[in-house]
Amino acid sequence: MTELTLKPGNATLADWRAIYRGAVPKLDDACRPKIKASAEAVARIVAKGEPVYGINTGFGKLASVRIPAEDLETLQRNIVLSHAAAVGEPMPVAVARLMMAL
């Protein structure tokens, strides 16, 4: 399969079309420092214990509820699972691939 390196802000319609048609998307290595910095920022928040919405609190009406550190991994997994619902026929694989890349 063809590999396609995506550079944030520079993806073209042709790039998205290629992913839809089976190209394997890969983030440009220049993205890694920002991803690492974001992960480190979240780790600092968790280490300090500061309440930050979506990281160590509940969601919506439960935003004021602090989640214990030992339950944070479960919290994050559950938020993903809570959005993993659908009705009707499964999407075509090509559409799902494109949505994930977007």
Secondary structure by P-SEA (a helix, b strand, c coil): cbbbbbccccccaaaaaaaaacccccccccaaaaaaaaaaaaaaaaaaccccccccccccccccccccccaaaaaaaaaaaaacccccccccaaaaaaaaac
